[in-house]
Amino acid sequence: MTKDEFKNFIENENKKYKKPLGFGICRVDLGADNKVLQATYPIINWNGENLGSYAVFCNVAKKLISENQSEAIYRVDSKFISSAITLFEPFLNEALNDKQSHKNIQILLSLQKIKNLDCEKSPFRFVIIYEDNKCQSVETSYMKLLALSLGKAKLRSLVLDGIFGLLENVAWSGNTPYELSYLRENEIELKLNGNYPAIDFVDKFPRYLMQVIPQYDNIRLLDSAKTRFGAYLGDGGYTQMPGASYVNFNAGVQGVCMNEGRISSSVIVGNGTDIGGGASILGVLSGGNSSPISIGENCLLGVNSSTGISLGDGCIVDGGIAVLAGTVFYISKDEAQKIKEINNEFELKENCLYKGRELSGKNGIHFRQDSKSGKMTAFRSKVKIELNRDLH
């Protein structure tokens, strides 16, 4: 087959199949009763990427594991691999001479070296997401989380409802998940034989670095426990210090950022923002908060502060205070006028009292507590926030 013939083949094949949102080949870790505990994708193809590979994989996929309107999972065996490699013949030399090219072919060439692909417990699967609906499998849950961490899908853009019910709560030893029931049932034998695994943590999610290689050399994570799989760490310049820092899944930053605090689920932080030690941004998983929070660019969240509203660009929250939706702030008429000059939709109030929710998303506000009276105040920020360029 020539490249032109391959192109014609792909055009005809893609007419037969439903266009995917995402697809890829993964390796799964199986527990008792073939329950999937984890799915690991070397790469994923997302939102129209590599539809030629998609047509090839669909053509050779014969052993269906599960399928519904939103997703499909097929077993990858030796026939799948050999048939796909044959169809990719026009590109094989390029793939063999450059391991950074034709990543889907690279996966097939690596699988070709693995034995026992035809056994019933073979861990390799071809997974397709057709529509962004509620996930029905661990495999598609992991694909969506990886799409978020790689920035292929924007934070808060995917349906993640129900994944907690799909993912097993397991004991992680390195990158290996162990069912808790297995450890309980075999505890005596494992311990007496010196085979009891060193458990790093127990969770439904792996850590970010267990699934994702940072895409930029200037992303620094000083403690692997502090970032959950499904987080996004921007396009370079992110630094996360040990201690109270943390980034949950479906949350993260858009660019350069210093993080020594907590970025909870669904929180998005803008470029150039500094999150001080122990500072906490409220998420949406618990506590009754249903409005995802965004923090603008070039903001400063002081040490041990709490933020429960969105902040616009250039905002400052002083250390140790809580800026919540119901917190009442005093803003003098002069300062309120200055805030309105850069926020057209800001409404001036005669009593000079504003609840946090009325200030949500506004630019250039400095939140503070008067050290003498204890009164919560806010005013137009006069400080330009700049991160240390040597660190980022």
ABEGO torsion letter per residue (X at the ends): XBAAAAAAAAAAAAAABBBBABBEBBBBBBBBGGBBABBBBABBBBGGBGAAAAAAAAAABABBABBBAABBBBBBBAAAAAAAAAAAAAAAAAAAABAABGAAAAAAAAAAABBGAABAABABBBBBBABBBBBABAAAAAAAAAAAAAGABBBGABBABGAAAABBBBBBBEABBBBAAAAAAAAAAAAAAGABBBBABBBABBBAAAABBBABAABBBABAAABBBGBBAEAEGBBBBBEABBBBBGBEBABBBBBABBBBBGBBBBBGBBBBBGBBBBBAABGGBABBBBBBBGBBBBBGBBBABBBBBGBBBBBGBBBBAABBBBBBAAAAAAAAAABAABBBBAAGBBBAAAABGBBGBBBBBBAAAGBBBBBBBABBBBBBAAAX
